[in-house]
């Protein structure tokens, strides 16, 4: 018996776009990983925080990103809406093309990924990203300066706390 032909093309435009966005997110952004909090999603996250909700391949194209700076413009694009469940109040925007809306240009979607990553990641990740983007090498670490713990008075207080004889008694005069 012959197998039934597939209803969808093996490599649709939206599937290729989803694959590209996931690969770009994983390759470009430090600490990025895939996360699947519920069925029907394979999302991009950084340090456990999702920065791009992406539909699965074979499903209608869908993306949600946190866009604190450009959400106003993004919402003017056909097919976009504030993300449900209260996320829209924080600048999250969802795009779904199941209603026949056109997919925005790849460059715009990549900008959304970048803005959303920057909104969700920790400051140290931004330093890693911006340092890698500029091609800058890490600055050499300077040796630490002497701290209070290495000064004689500090050692005296530590000895007193341990109950050693000969340790200073009382508070130093000012």
C-alpha positions in Angstrom: 0.0 0.0 0.0 1.2 3.5 -0.8 1.5 6.0 2.0 -0.8 9.0 2.0 0.7 12.3 0.6 1.4 14.9 3.2 -1.1 17.8 3.5 1.6 20.4 3.8 4.8 20.9 1.9 7.9 19.5 3.7 9.6 22.9 3.8 7.1 25.7 4.0 8.2 29.3 4.2 6.9 29.7 7.8 8.7 26.5 8.9 12.0 27.7 7.4 11.5 31.1 9.1 10.8 29.5 12.5 13.9 27.4 12.2 16.0 30.4 11.2 14.7 32.5 14.2 15.4 29.7 16.6 18.9 29.1 15.2 19.7 32.8 15.3 18.5 33.2 18.8 20.6 30.2 20.0 23.7 31.3 18.1 23.7 35.1 18.6 22.4 35.6 22.2 24.5 34.5 25.2 22.7 32.1 27.5 19.8 31.4 25.1 18.2 28.0 25.2 15.0 26.3 24.0 12.1 26.0 26.4 8.7 24.3 25.9 6.4 25.4 28.7 3.3 23.9 27.2 2.3 22.0 24.0 2.4 23.9 20.7 5.4 26.0 21.5 9.2 25.7 21.3 10.3 29.0 22.7 13.6 30.9 23.1 14.6 31.8 26.7 17.5 33.2 28.5 18.3 32.2 32.1 14.9 30.6 32.4 12.9 33.7 31.1 11.2 33.4 27.8 12.0 36.2 25.3 10.3 34.8 22.2 7.2 32.5 22.1 7.4 30.7 18.8 4.9 28.3 17.2 5.9 24.8 16.2 6.9 23.9 12.6 3.8 22.7 10.7 1.6 25.0 12.6 0.5 28.5 11.5 3.3 31.0 12.0 3.2 32.7 15.4 5.6 34.8 17.5 5.3 36.8 20.6 8.0 39.1 21.9 8.5 41.7 24.6 8.8 45.0 22.8 9.0 47.8 25.4 10.3 50.4 22.9 8.6 49.4 19.6 5.3 47.8 20.7 3.4 50.9 19.4 4.8 50.5 15.9 4.5 46.7 16.0 0.8 46.8 16.9 0.2 48.8 13.7 1.2 45.7 11.6 -1.7 43.6 10.3 -2.0 40.4 12.3 -0.5 41.7 15.5 -2.2 42.2 18.8 -1.2 42.7 22.5 -0.3 39.3 23.9 -3.1 37.8 26.0 -3.0 36.8 29.7 -2.0 40.3 30.7 1.4 40.2 29.0 0.3 42.9 26.5 0.3 45.4 29.4 4.1 44.9 29.7 4.8 45.5 26.1 4.4 41.9 24.7 3.2 41.8 21.1 1.9 38.7 19.3 1.8 38.1 15.6 -0.3 35.3 14.1 -0.6 34.6 10.4 -3.4 32.0 10.7 -5.9 34.7 9.6 -4.1 35.1 6.3 -1.9 38.1 7.3 1.4 38.5 5.6 4.6 37.6 7.5 6.6 40.8 8.1 10.2 41.0 6.7 12.8 38.8 8.3 14.9 41.8 9.3 12.0 43.2 11.4 11.5 39.8 13.2 15.2 39.7 14.0 14.9 43.2 15.4 12.0 42.0 17.6 14.2 39.1 18.8 17.0 41.5 19.7 14.7 43.9 21.6 12.9 41.2 23.4 16.2 39.4 24.4 17.6 42.7 25.7 14.4 43.3 27.7 14.4 39.9 29.4 18.1 39.1 30.0 20.3 40.0 32.9 22.8 42.9 32.7 25.7 40.6 32.5 24.2 38.9 29.4 24.0 42.4 27.8 27.7 43.0 28.5 28.5 39.6 26.9 26.3 40.4 23.9 27.6 43.9 23.4 31.2 42.8 24.0 30.9 40.0 21.4 29.2 42.3 18.9 31.9 44.9 19.1 34.6 42.2 18.9 36.2 43.6 22.0 38.4 41.4 24.1 37.8 41.2 27.8 39.8 43.7 29.8 42.5 42.1 31.9 41.5 41.8 35.5 43.5 44.0 37.9 44.8 42.5 41.1 42.6 43.2 44.1 43.6 46.0 46.5 44.4 45.2 50.1 41.1 44.9 52.0 40.4 45.7 55.6 40.7 42.0 56.4 44.4 42.1 55.6 45.1 45.2 57.8 46.4 44.6 61.4 43.4 46.3 63.0 41.0 44.0 61.2 43.1 40.9 62.2 42.9 42.2 65.8 39.1 42.4 65.7 38.9 38.9 64.1 41.1 37.6 66.9 39.0 39.2 69.5 35.9 37.7 68.0 37.5 34.3 68.2 38.4 34.9 71.9 42.2 34.9 71.5 44.2 36.5 74.2 46.1 39.7 73.4 43.4 40.9 71.0 42.4 44.5 71.2 39.7 45.3 73.6 36.9 47.8 73.1 36.2 50.1 70.2 39.1 52.0 68.6 39.2 55.7 69.5 38.3 58.1 66.7 
